[in-house]
Amino acid sequence: MWHHDLGNPRETSMLELATLIRDMVGSRAGIVHAPLPKDDPVRRNPDIALAQKLLGGWTPQVPLERGLEATIAYFRGLNGRPQG
């Protein structure tokens, strides 16, 4: 089953996200801090009001960590590595 990512109003910094993913996959890789592109928004906080209205009060149900677990498991499966 495919899901479209409408966004989640929970604000997470790129550093937090990179650190979380690195820890979840068991990597010891460093995190590189590079300059942002000139047109890159400094903050991302999606407005999901339209989705909530059109979908009868829909709200995100999958926490970030659980979504990342499923994504990591999927990509591990693509590479033929054992999951878990």
Distance bins in CASP14 RR format, pairs under 12 A and 6 or more apart:
PFRMAT RR
TARGET T0000
AUTHOR 0000-0000-0000
RMODE 2
METHOD distances of the structure
MODEL  1
1 70 0 0 0 0 0 1 0 0 0 0 0
1 74 0 0 0 0 0 1 0 0 0 0 0
2 74 0 0 0 0 0 1 0 0 0 0 0
3 58 0 0 0 0 0 1 0 0 0 0 0
3 60 0 0 0 0 0 1 0 0 0 0 0
3 61 0 0 0 0 0 1 0 0 0 0 0
3 62 0 0 0 0 1 0 0 0 0 0 0
3 67 0 0 0 0 1 0 0 0 0 0 0
3 70 0 0 0 0 1 0 0 0 0 0 0
3 71 0 0 0 0 0 1 0 0 0 0 0
3 74 0 0 0 0 0 1 0 0 0 0 0
4 51 0 0 0 0 1 0 0 0 0 0 0
4 55 0 0 0 0 0 1 0 0 0 0 0
4 58 0 0 0 0 0 1 0 0 0 0 0
4 60 0 0 0 0 0 1 0 0 0 0 0
5 46 0 0 0 0 1 0 0 0 0 0 0
5 48 0 0 0 0 0 1 0 0 0 0 0
5 51 0 0 0 0 0 1 0 0 0 0 0
5 60 0 0 0 0 1 0 0 0 0 0 0
5 62 0 0 0 0 0 1 0 0 0 0 0
5 64 0 0 0 0 0 1 0 0 0 0 0
5 67 0 0 0 0 0 1 0 0 0 0 0
5 71 0 0 0 0 0 1 0 0 0 0 0
6 46 1 0 0 1 0 0 0 0 0 0 0
6 47 0 0 0 0 0 1 0 0 0 0 0
6 48 1 0 1 0 0 0 0 0 0 0 0
6 49 0 0 0 0 0 1 0 0 0 0 0
6 50 0 0 0 0 1 0 0 0 0 0 0
6 51 1 0 1 0 0 0 0 0 0 0 0
6 52 0 0 0 0 1 0 0 0 0 0 0
6 54 0 0 0 0 0 1 0 0 0 0 0
6 55 0 0 0 0 1 0 0 0 0 0 0
6 58 0 0 0 0 1 0 0 0 0 0 0
6 59 0 0 0 0 0 1 0 0 0 0 0
6 60 1 0 0 1 0 0 0 0 0 0 0
6 61 0 0 0 0 0 1 0 0 0 0 0
6 62 0 0 0 0 0 1 0 0 0 0 0
7 44 0 0 0 0 1 0 0 0 0 0 0
7 45 0 0 0 0 1 0 0 0 0 0 0
7 46 1 0 1 0 0 0 0 0 0 0 0
7 47 0 0 0 0 1 0 0 0 0 0 0
7 48 1 0 0 1 0 0 0 0 0 0 0
7 49 0 0 0 0 0 1 0 0 0 0 0
7 50 0 0 0 0 0 1 0 0 0 0 0
7 51 0 0 0 0 1 0 0 0 0 0 0
7 52 0 0 0 0 0 1 0 0 0 0 0
7 58 0 0 0 0 0 1 0 0 0 0 0
7 59 0 0 0 0 0 1 0 0 0 0 0
7 60 1 0 0 1 0 0 0 0 0 0 0
7 62 0 0 0 0 0 1 0 0 0 0 0
7 64 0 0 0 0 0 1 0 0 0 0 0
8 17 0 0 0 0 0 1 0 0 0 0 0
8 44 0 0 0 0 0 1 0 0 0 0 0
8 45 0 0 0 0 1 0 0 0 0 0 0
8 46 1 0 0 1 0 0 0 0 0 0 0
8 47 0 0 0 0 0 1 0 0 0 0 0
8 48 1 0 0 1 0 0 0 0 0 0 0
8 51 0 0 0 0 0 1 0 0 0 0 0
8 58 0 0 0 0 0 1 0 0 0 0 0
8 59 0 0 0 0 1 0 0 0 0 0 0
8 60 1 0 1 0 0 0 0 0 0 0 0
8 61 0 0 0 0 0 1 0 0 0 0 0
8 62 0 0 0 0 1 0 0 0 0 0 0
8 63 0 0 0 0 1 0 0 0 0 0 0
8 64 1 0 0 1 0 0 0 0 0 0 0
8 65 0 0 0 0 0 1 0 0 0 0 0
8 66 0 0 0 0 0 1 0 0 0 0 0
8 67 0 0 0 0 0 1 0 0 0 0 0
9 43 0 0 0 0 0 1 0 0 0 0 0
9 44 0 0 0 0 0 1 0 0 0 0 0
9 45 1 0 0 1 0 0 0 0 0 0 0
9 46 1 0 0 1 0 0 0 0 0 0 0
9 47 1 0 0 1 0 0 0 0 0 0 0
9 48 1 0 0 1 0 0 0 0 0 0 0
9 49 0 0 0 0 1 0 0 0 0 0 0
9 51 0 0 0 0 0 1 0 0 0 0 0
9 52 0 0 0 0 0 1 0 0 0 0 0
9 59 0 0 0 0 1 0 0 0 0 0 0
9 60 1 0 0 1 0 0 0 0 0 0 0
9 64 0 0 0 0 0 1 0 0 0 0 0
10 16 0 0 0 0 0 1 0 0 0 0 0
10 17 0 0 0 0 0 1 0 0 0 0 0
10 44 0 0 0 0 0 1 0 0 0 0 0
10 45 0 0 0 0 1 0 0 0 0 0 0
10 46 0 0 0 0 1 0 0 0 0 0 0
10 48 0 0 0 0 0 1 0 0 0 0 0
10 59 0 0 0 0 0 1 0 0 0 0 0
10 60 1 0 0 1 0 0 0 0 0 0 0
10 62 0 0 0 0 0 1 0 0 0 0 0
10 63 0 0 0 0 1 0 0 0 0 0 0
10 64 1 0 0 1 0 0 0 0 0 0 0
10 65 0 0 0 0 0 1 0 0 0 0 0
11 17 0 0 0 0 0 1 0 0 0 0 0
11 42 0 0 0 0 0 1 0 0 0 0 0
11 43 1 0 0 1 0 0 0 0 0 0 0
11 44 1 0 0 1 0 0 0 0 0 0 0
11 45 1 0 1 0 0 0 0 0 0 0 0
11 46 0 0 0 0 1 0 0 0 0 0 0
11 64 0 0 0 0 0 1 0 0 0 0 0
12 18 0 0 0 0 0 1 0 0 0 0 0
12 19 0 0 0 0 0 1 0 0 0 0 0
12 20 0 0 0 0 1 0 0 0 0 0 0
12 21 0 0 0 0 0 1 0 0 0 0 0
12 43 0 0 0 0 0 1 0 0 0 0 0
12 44 0 0 0 0 1 0 0 0 0 0 0
12 45 0 0 0 0 1 0 0 0 0 0 0
12 46 0 0 0 0 0 1 0 0 0 0 0
12 63 0 0 0 0 0 1 0 0 0 0 0
12 64 1 0 0 1 0 0 0 0 0 0 0
12 65 0 0 0 0 0 1 0 0 0 0 0
12 68 0 0 0 0 0 1 0 0 0 0 0
13 19 0 0 0 0 1 0 0 0 0 0 0
13 20 0 0 0 0 0 1 0 0 0 0 0
13 31 0 0 0 0 0 1 0 0 0 0 0
13 33 0 0 0 0 0 1 0 0 0 0 0
13 42 0 0 0 0 0 1 0 0 0 0 0
13 43 0 0 0 0 1 0 0 0 0 0 0
13 44 0 0 0 0 1 0 0 0 0 0 0
13 45 0 0 0 0 0 1 0 0 0 0 0
14 20 0 0 0 0 0 1 0 0 0 0 0
14 21 0 0 0 0 0 1 0 0 0 0 0
14 31 0 0 0 0 1 0 0 0 0 0 0
14 32 0 0 0 0 0 1 0 0 0 0 0
14 33 0 0 0 0 1 0 0 0 0 0 0
14 34 0 0 0 0 0 1 0 0 0 0 0
14 36 0 0 0 0 1 0 0 0 0 0 0
14 40 0 0 0 0 0 1 0 0 0 0 0
14 41 0 0 0 0 0 1 0 0 0 0 0
14 42 0 0 0 0 0 1 0 0 0 0 0
14 43 0 0 0 0 0 1 0 0 0 0 0
14 44 0 0 0 0 1 0 0 0 0 0 0
15 21 0 0 0 0 0 1 0 0 0 0 0
15 22 0 0 0 0 0 1 0 0 0 0 0
15 30 0 0 0 0 0 1 0 0 0 0 0
15 31 1 0 0 1 0 0 0 0 0 0 0
15 32 0 0 0 0 0 1 0 0 0 0 0
15 33 0 0 0 0 1 0 0 0 0 0 0
15 34 0 0 0 0 0 1 0 0 0 0 0
16 22 0 0 0 0 0 1 0 0 0 0 0
16 23 0 0 0 0 0 1 0 0 0 0 0
16 31 0 0 0 0 0 1 0 0 0 0 0
16 64 0 0 0 0 1 0 0 0 0 0 0
16 65 0 0 0 0 0 1 0 0 0 0 0
16 68 0 0 0 0 0 1 0 0 0 0 0
17 23 0 0 0 0 0 1 0 0 0 0 0
17 24 0 0 0 0 0 1 0 0 0 0 0
17 31 0 0 0 0 0 1 0 0 0 0 0
17 44 0 0 0 0 0 1 0 0 0 0 0
17 64 0 0 0 0 1 0 0 0 0 0 0
17 65 0 0 0 0 0 1 0 0 0 0 0
17 67 0 0 0 0 0 1 0 0 0 0 0
17 68 0 0 0 0 1 0 0 0 0 0 0
17 71 0 0 0 0 0 1 0 0 0 0 0
18 24 0 0 0 0 0 1 0 0 0 0 0
18 25 0 0 0 0 0 1 0 0 0 0 0
18 27 0 0 0 0 0 1 0 0 0 0 0
18 29 0 0 0 0 1 0 0 0 0 0 0
18 30 0 0 0 0 1 0 0 0 0 0 0
18 31 1 0 1 0 0 0 0 0 0 0 0
18 32 0 0 0 0 1 0 0 0 0 0 0
18 33 0 0 0 0 1 0 0 0 0 0 0
18 34 0 0 0 0 0 1 0 0 0 0 0
18 68 0 0 0 0 0 1 0 0 0 0 0
19 25 0 0 0 0 0 1 0 0 0 0 0
19 26 0 0 0 0 0 1 0 0 0 0 0
19 27 0 0 0 0 0 1 0 0 0 0 0
19 29 0 0 0 0 0 1 0 0 0 0 0
19 30 0 0 0 0 1 0 0 0 0 0 0
19 31 1 0 0 1 0 0 0 0 0 0 0
19 68 0 0 0 0 0 1 0 0 0 0 0
20 26 0 0 0 0 0 1 0 0 0 0 0
20 27 0 0 0 0 0 1 0 0 0 0 0
20 31 0 0 0 0 0 1 0 0 0 0 0
20 63 0 0 0 0 0 1 0 0 0 0 0
20 64 1 0 0 1 0 0 0 0 0 0 0
20 65 1 0 0 1 0 0 0 0 0 0 0
20 66 0 0 0 0 0 1 0 0 0 0 0
20 67 0 0 0 0 0 1 0 0 0 0 0
20 68 1 0 0 1 0 0 0 0 0 0 0
20 69 0 0 0 0 0 1 0 0 0 0 0
20 71 0 0 0 0 0 1 0 0 0 0 0
20 72 0 0 0 0 0 1 0 0 0 0 0
21 27 0 0 0 0 1 0 0 0 0 0 0
21 29 0 0 0 0 1 0 0 0 0 0 0
21 30 0 0 0 0 0 1 0 0 0 0 0
21 31 0 0 0 0 1 0 0 0 0 0 0
21 64 0 0 0 0 0 1 0 0 0 0 0
21 65 0 0 0 0 0 1 0 0 0 0 0
21 67 0 0 0 0 0 1 0 0 0 0 0
21 68 1 0 0 1 0 0 0 0 0 0 0
21 69 0 0 0 0 0 1 0 0 0 0 0
21 71 0 0 0 0 1 0 0 0 0 0 0
21 72 1 0 0 1 0 0 0 0 0 0 0
21 75 0 0 0 0 0 1 0 0 0 0 0
22 28 0 0 0 0 1 0 0 0 0 0 0
22 29 1 0 0 1 0 0 0 0 0 0 0
22 30 1 0 0 1 0 0 0 0 0 0 0
22 31 1 0 0 1 0 0 0 0 0 0 0
22 32 0 0 0 0 0 1 0 0 0 0 0
22 68 0 0 0 0 0 1 0 0 0 0 0
22 72 0 0 0 0 0 1 0 0 0 0 0
23 29 0 0 0 0 0 1 0 0 0 0 0
23 30 0 0 0 0 0 1 0 0 0 0 0
23 31 0 0 0 0 0 1 0 0 0 0 0
23 65 0 0 0 0 0 1 0 0 0 0 0
23 68 0 0 0 0 0 1 0 0 0 0 0
23 69 0 0 0 0 0 1 0 0 0 0 0
23 72 0 0 0 0 0 1 0 0 0 0 0
24 64 0 0 0 0 0 1 0 0 0 0 0
24 65 1 0 0 1 0 0 0 0 0 0 0
24 66 0 0 0 0 0 1 0 0 0 0 0
24 67 0 0 0 0 0 1 0 0 0 0 0
24 68 1 0 1 0 0 0 0 0 0 0 0
24 69 1 0 0 1 0 0 0 0 0 0 0
24 70 0 0 0 0 0 1 0 0 0 0 0
24 71 0 0 0 0 1 0 0 0 0 0 0
24 72 1 0 1 0 0 0 0 0 0 0 0
24 73 0 0 0 0 0 1 0 0 0 0 0
24 75 0 0 0 0 0 1 0 0 0 0 0
24 76 0 0 0 0 0 1 0 0 0 0 0
24 84 0 0 0 0 0 1 0 0 0 0 0
25 68 0 0 0 0 1 0 0 0 0 0 0
25 69 0 0 0 0 0 1 0 0 0 0 0
25 71 0 0 0 0 0 1 0 0 0 0 0
25 72 1 0 1 0 0 0 0 0 0 0 0
25 73 0 0 0 0 0 1 0 0 0 0 0
25 75 0 0 0 0 1 0 0 0 0 0 0
25 76 0 0 0 0 1 0 0 0 0 0 0
25 79 0 0 0 0 0 1 0 0 0 0 0
25 81 0 0 0 0 0 1 0 0 0 0 0
25 83 0 0 0 0 0 1 0 0 0 0 0
25 84 0 0 0 0 0 1 0 0 0 0 0
26 72 0 0 0 0 1 0 0 0 0 0 0
26 76 0 0 0 0 0 1 0 0 0 0 0
26 84 0 0 0 0 0 1 0 0 0 0 0
27 72 0 0 0 0 0 1 0 0 0 0 0
34 40 0 0 0 0 0 1 0 0 0 0 0
36 42 1 0 0 1 0 0 0 0 0 0 0
36 43 0 0 0 0 0 1 0 0 0 0 0
36 44 0 0 0 0 0 1 0 0 0 0 0
46 52 0 0 0 0 0 1 0 0 0 0 0
46 60 0 0 0 0 1 0 0 0 0 0 0
47 53 0 0 0 0 0 1 0 0 0 0 0
48 54 0 0 0 0 0 1 0 0 0 0 0
48 55 0 0 0 0 1 0 0 0 0 0 0
48 56 0 0 0 0 0 1 0 0 0 0 0
48 57 0 0 0 0 1 0 0 0 0 0 0
48 58 1 0 0 1 0 0 0 0 0 0 0
48 59 1 0 0 1 0 0 0 0 0 0 0
48 60 1 0 0 1 0 0 0 0 0 0 0
49 55 0 0 0 0 0 1 0 0 0 0 0
49 56 0 0 0 0 0 1 0 0 0 0 0
49 57 0 0 0 0 1 0 0 0 0 0 0
49 58 0 0 0 0 0 1 0 0 0 0 0
49 59 0 0 0 0 0 1 0 0 0 0 0
50 56 0 0 0 0 0 1 0 0 0 0 0
50 57 0 0 0 0 0 1 0 0 0 0 0
50 58 0 0 0 0 0 1 0 0 0 0 0
51 57 0 0 0 0 1 0 0 0 0 0 0
51 58 1 0 1 0 0 0 0 0 0 0 0
51 59 0 0 0 0 1 0 0 0 0 0 0
51 60 0 0 0 0 1 0 0 0 0 0 0
52 58 1 0 1 0 0 0 0 0 0 0 0
52 59 1 0 0 1 0 0 0 0 0 0 0
52 60 0 0 0 0 1 0 0 0 0 0 0
53 59 0 0 0 0 0 1 0 0 0 0 0
55 61 0 0 0 0 0 1 0 0 0 0 0
60 66 0 0 0 0 0 1 0 0 0 0 0
60 67 0 0 0 0 0 1 0 0 0 0 0
61 67 0 0 0 0 0 1 0 0 0 0 0
62 68 0 0 0 0 1 0 0 0 0 0 0
62 69 0 0 0 0 1 0 0 0 0 0 0
62 70 1 0 0 1 0 0 0 0 0 0 0
62 71 0 0 0 0 0 1 0 0 0 0 0
63 69 0 0 0 0 1 0 0 0 0 0 0
63 70 0 0 0 0 0 1 0 0 0 0 0
64 70 0 0 0 0 0 1 0 0 0 0 0
64 71 0 0 0 0 0 1 0 0 0 0 0
65 71 0 0 0 0 0 1 0 0 0 0 0
65 72 0 0 0 0 0 1 0 0 0 0 0
66 72 0 0 0 0 0 1 0 0 0 0 0
66 73 0 0 0 0 0 1 0 0 0 0 0
67 73 0 0 0 0 1 0 0 0 0 0 0
67 74 0 0 0 0 1 0 0 0 0 0 0
68 74 0 0 0 0 0 1 0 0 0 0 0
68 75 0 0 0 0 0 1 0 0 0 0 0
69 75 0 0 0 0 0 1 0 0 0 0 0
69 76 0 0 0 0 0 1 0 0 0 0 0
69 83 0 0 0 0 0 1 0 0 0 0 0
69 84 0 0 0 0 1 0 0 0 0 0 0
70 76 0 0 0 0 0 1 0 0 0 0 0
70 77 0 0 0 0 0 1 0 0 0 0 0
70 83 0 0 0 0 0 1 0 0 0 0 0
71 77 0 0 0 0 0 1 0 0 0 0 0
71 78 0 0 0 0 0 1 0 0 0 0 0
71 83 0 0 0 0 0 1 0 0 0 0 0
72 78 0 0 0 0 0 1 0 0 0 0 0
72 79 0 0 0 0 0 1 0 0 0 0 0
72 81 0 0 0 0 0 1 0 0 0 0 0
72 83 0 0 0 0 1 0 0 0 0 0 0
72 84 0 0 0 0 1 0 0 0 0 0 0
73 79 0 0 0 0 0 1 0 0 0 0 0
73 80 0 0 0 0 0 1 0 0 0 0 0
73 81 0 0 0 0 1 0 0 0 0 0 0
73 82 0 0 0 0 0 1 0 0 0 0 0
73 83 1 0 1 0 0 0 0 0 0 0 0
73 84 1 0 0 1 0 0 0 0 0 0 0
74 80 0 0 0 0 0 1 0 0 0 0 0
74 81 0 0 0 0 0 1 0 0 0 0 0
74 83 0 0 0 0 1 0 0 0 0 0 0
75 81 0 0 0 0 1 0 0 0 0 0 0
75 83 0 0 0 0 1 0 0 0 0 0 0
76 82 1 0 0 1 0 0 0 0 0 0 0
76 83 1 0 1 0 0 0 0 0 0 0 0
76 84 1 0 0 1 0 0 0 0 0 0 0
77 83 1 0 1 0 0 0 0 0 0 0 0
77 84 0 0 0 0 0 1 0 0 0 0 0
END
